[in-house]
Amino acid sequence: MKAEDRDFLAGLFDAAVAAADPETALAAHLPDRPRGRTVVVGAGKGAAQLAAAFERLWDAPVEGVVVTRYGYGCDTRNIRVIEAAHPVPDQAGLAAAEALFQAVRGLSKDDLVVALVCGGGSALLPAPPEGLTLEDEIELNRILLASGAPISVMNAIRKQVSRIKGGRLALAAHPARVVSLVVSDVPGDDPAQVASGPTVPDAATREEARRMIETWRIALPPRLAEWFAGQDGLPPDPADPCFKGHEVRVVASARLSLEAAAARAAAAGVPAVILSDAIEGEARDVARVHAAIAREVATRSRPFARPVVILSGGETTVTLRGRGRGGRNSEFLLALALGIEGLPIAALAADTDGIDGSEDNAGAFADGGSMARLRALGLDPAAMLAGNDAWSAFAALGDLFVPGPTGTNVNDFRAILIR
C-alpha cells in the first residue's frame, strides 16, 4: 500500500476516535449537582478514561468504582479502577461487579449515581444469579461469541443470566437518582444494549430470549437450558417506579465519529460517503457487499464518483469455523481484500477501542495487491479466511494496524479509499 494512502486512512481513524474523546463527550452532558453524595460507577473498555475525564470536569467531591479491560486502566484521583478480563469473564470481573453494588448501596434520594457505560461492559461485569456460577456465565459468553449472533441478540440473552445487567444496578441504587452517560458501541445507539445496560432496563422478556436462542441455533449446556426454561431471575420492568427520574444520555456514538472522519477526508480534498453507522451481519458477508460497491466505483464510477472514501460503522460478527487468530475487523478486511484484487483501492478496518478481538491490533490495512503479496509468501488467503485466521494473514504482510488502547469505544470503523 502507498504510504500516502496508509497515512490518509489512519488519519481518518484518528479523527473518528477524537470525536469520541471522553472529556469532550462528557463536557456537554454533566448532570446537575446533588445535595448529597456523587457516586460514579462504570464499565467498559473506555470506563477508566471516562472516569478520569469526569473527575477533571466535576467541581465537587466524587467517589466510586469502574471496571475496564486488563491494560486499559489509567490514573484517577478518587474513583477506583478495577481491571478484569474481556471478552471472556473472569474472577476479577465478578469481584468488580460486587464492588459496583457496594458503591451504590445505602444511598438516599439526595445522592446522585453517575453511570459511565461503554462497550465491553457485558463481559467485564459477570454476576451470575443464584443457582448459576461464574463458570456458567463464562460458558454462555463463549457460546454467544462463537454463534455469529448480532450484539443485540447476545445482550438480550446475557441479561437473563445476571444480577447486574438489564437495569439491575440502577435498581440497587434506589432511591438515589441515576444518570447514565453512555458511549454507544451498538448499531442504532440503544443505550439499553450498551454493556447490556447495567443501569438501563430493557423490555426484552425471557420468552423473547428463548426464541432468539432457537432462531440462532444456540446450543446451551443442560444447566443453562434449564435456567432459560424457567422464570427465575427475570430482569426488572422498565415501568418500575424505582426508575422514575433516572436519565440516560448517549454522549458519543459511531454516527458522530463517522461524520468527523468524513469532515477530515473532505478537508484533505477527498469526498466521503457514509453508508451506515449501524451495519450488522457476518463480517465476511458484509465485506463482500462493501467490495462489490468499491468495485463498481473503481470500474464504473458509480454509485459514487472517484475519488471517494466510503465509510461505515456498526458491529459485525464472526461465526467461528476454524482455529485461527483474528477479530471481526481483520476478518472483514481479509474478505474485502479478496474482493478488490487488482483494483486501485485501499482500505482500513479497525475497532475504535484499539483492539480487534483478543489480539493486540485494532485491525489492518489492505489494498488491491494484498492478496497477490500473500500468495507470494506461500500462503492461501481463501484458506486463511475459511479458518478465521485473518490476523496471521496481515501479520505476514506487515499490515496490522496497532494504535494501542484508545480510551473510547464506538465500535467498528471502516474506510475504503478509491483514488
C-alpha positions, -999 to 999 in steps of 0.1 A, spaced: 0 0 0 12 35 -8 24 54 23 1 83 15 -29 60 14 -20 44 47 -14 78 64 -47 91 50 -67 62 63 -50 62 97 -58 100 99 -95 92 94 -94 67 122 -77 93 144 -105 118 136 -132 92 145 -116 84 178 -110 121 187 -147 127 181 -154 102 209 -128 117 233 -141 111 268 -137 147 281 -152 162 250 -181 137 251 -189 143 288 -185 181 290 -219 188 274 -238 162 294 -229 168 330 -259 164 354 -270 189 380 -251 188 413 -269 168 440 -275 179 476 -258 147 488 -230 125 475 -219 119 439 -210 82 433 -196 71 399 -199 36 387 -190 23 353 -179 -5 330 -164 -9 296 -131 -7 277 -131 31 280 -145 33 315 -112 44 332 -107 72 308 -143 83 312 -138 83 350 -106 103 348 -123 129 325 -154 131 348 -131 139 377 -115 167 358 -149 182 348 -167 177 381 -160 206 406 -174 188 436 -164 157 457 -168 124 439 -162 87 447 -169 54 431 -156 25 411 -154 15 374 -142 -17 357 -122 -19 325 -102 -45 305 -67 -56 316 -42 -30 303 -69 -3 298 -66 14 332 -54 50 338 -47 72 368 -77 86 387 -78 106 419 -108 93 438 -126 68 415 -112 33 419 -104 15 387 -106 -24 386 -92 -43 356 -108 -76 345 -109 -100 315 -125 -94 282 -141 -109 261 -144 -139 284 -152 -130 320 -130 -140 350 -130 -138 388 -117 -102 388 -148 -92 369 -170 -110 394 -153 -90 422 -157 -58 402 -195 -64 399 -197 -68 437 -177 -36 441 -202 -17 420 -231 -30 440 -213 -20 472 -207 15 458 -244 22 453 -258 5 485 -273 27 512 -277 58 492 -305 84 497 -328 104 474 -304 133 478 -275 113 463 -265 111 426 -252 80 408 -234 87 376 -230 56 354 -202 58 328 -211 30 304 -193 19 272 -187 -11 251 -172 -42 266 -190 -39 299 -211 -71 294 -180 -94 297 -164 -72 324 -194 -75 347 -202 -112 353 -227 -116 381 -245 -149 379 -278 -152 396 -284 -176 424 -284 -212 411 -257 -205 385 -220 -200 387 -193 -179 371 -183 -209 350 -219 -210 337 -217 -173 327 -183 -179 311 -196 -208 291 -226 -188 279 -203 -159 268 -181 -183 249 -211 -199 231 -225 -165 222 -192 -152 209 -189 -182 186 -226 -182 175 -224 -154 149 -255 -137 165 -257 -99 164 -248 -80 195 -284 -71 202 -293 -108 204 -263 -117 226 -271 -89 250 -308 -98 253 -297 -133 262 -270 -122 286 -295 -100 306 -314 -131 315 -284 -146 333 -272 -118 355 -278 -99 388 -264 -66 374 -274 -63 337 -307 -51 324 -311 -22 348 -304 -42 380 -275 -20 391 -297 11 389 -324 -7 408 -299 -14 436 -291 23 438 -327 32 447 -337 58 459 -307 77 445 -311 95 412 -292 77 384 -278 95 353 -263 71 327 -238 87 304 -233 62 275 -207 59 248 -226 38 223 -209 9 205 -241 -7 193 -259 -3 160 -289 21 165 -274 35 197 -300 19 220 -284 26 255 -301 -5 269 -279 -26 247 -245 -10 256 -227 -32 281 -261 -50 284 -275 -19 302 -265 -23 339 -284 9 346 -308 10 317 -338 -15 319 -349 -33 288 -383 -47 278 -369 -79 264 -386 -109 280 -375 -144 289 -397 -158 261 -381 -135 236 -347 -147 247 -358 -183 242 -369 -175 207 -336 -159 199 -317 -190 212 -339 -211 189 -336 -189 159 -298 -186 161 -295 -224 169 -275 -216 201 -268 -249 218 -268 -245 256 -255 -269 282 -281 -285 304 -278 -261 334 -282 -231 312 -310 -247 291 -329 -254 324 -324 -218 335 -339 -204 303 -368 -228 305 -378 -213 339 -388 -179 352 -362 -173 379 -342 -141 380 -363 -121 354 -350 -86 346 -368 -56 361 -396 -40 342 -387 -6 327 -420 7 341 -409 0 377 -414 33 397 -378 29 410 -366 41 376 -386 72 377 -365 104 374 -335 85 360 -318 100 329 -300 83 301 -278 103 277 -258 90 247 -227 112 248 -207 96 219 -215 72 190 -204 58 157 -225 83 139 -206 113 153 -173 96 148 -180 88 111 -191 123 105 -158 136 120 -139 112 97 -159 124 67 -150 160 76 -113 151 78 -114 135 44 -131 165 28 -105 188 43 -79 167 26 -97 170 -7 -113 136 -8 -152 134 -8 -166 110 17 -198 90 18 -212 72 49 -230 40 41 -243 35 76 -233 36 112 -254 6 121 -242 -23 99 -245 -58 113 -241 -92 99 -214 -118 93 -181 -100 88 -171 -118 56 -206 -113 41 -206 -76 49 -172 -73 34 -184 -89 1 -211 -62 -2 -186 -35 5 -162 -50 -20 -189 -50 -47 -197 -13 -41 -160 -5 -42 -155 -24 -75 -184 -6 -90 -169 28 -81 -134 18 -92 -145 4 -126 -176 24 -135 -175 54 -112 -210 47 -98 -229 50 -75 -202 74 -63 -177 93 -85 -139 89 -79 -121 99 -59 -141 89 -28 -137 73 5 -165 50 17 -171 50 54 -192 27 76 -196 16 111 -217 -8 133 -207 -42 146 -202 -73 125 -199 -108 139 -179 -138 132 -191 -174 133 -161 -195 144 -153 -222 118 -116 -227 124 -89 -223 150 -71 -192 135 -64 -158 151 -81 -125 145 -112 -104 152 -142 -93 132 -124 -63 116 -94 -83 104 -118 -109 90 -138 -83 73 -107 -69 57 -94 -102 45 -127 -109 28 -127 -74 13 -92 -78 0 -102 -109 -19 -130 -89 -35 -109 -60 -46 -79 -78 -61 -61 -59 -89 -80 -26 -83 -68 8 -72 -85 5 -38 -70 9 -3 -88 1 29 -86 1 67 -110 -17 91 -104 -13 128 -121 -13 162 -122 22 177 -112 8 211 -78 -2 197 -83 -39 200 -98 -63 174 -109 -95 192 -83 -109 215 -50 -98 198 -31 -65 201 -42 -50 168 -72 -28 162 -75 -41 126 -55 -40 94 -47 -23 61 -53 -38 27 -53 -28 -10 -58 -44 -44 -24 -60 -43 -25 -75 -8 -37 -110 -18 -10 -114 -45 16 -105 -20 2 -130 4 3 -158 -22 39 -148 -30 47 -157 6 33 -192 0 0 -185 19 -35 -192 7 -58 -162 16 -90 -181 9 -80 -210 32 -70 -184 59 -104 -168 57 -121 -202 59 -101 -209 91 -107 -175 107 -70 -167 105 -71 -131 93 -46 -119 119 -19 -143 107 -25 -131 71 -20 -94 79 8 -101 103 27 -119 75 21 -89 52 32 -64 79 -1 -47 76 -16 -50 111 -29 -17 125 -18 -13 161 -26 21 176 -30 7 212 -59 13 235 -77 45 225 -97 51 257 -130 51 239 -152 26 220 -178 35 193 -174 2 176 -162 -7 141 -146 18 117 -142 10 81 -128 33 54 -124 22 17 -104 47 -5 -108 47 -43 -85 73 -58 
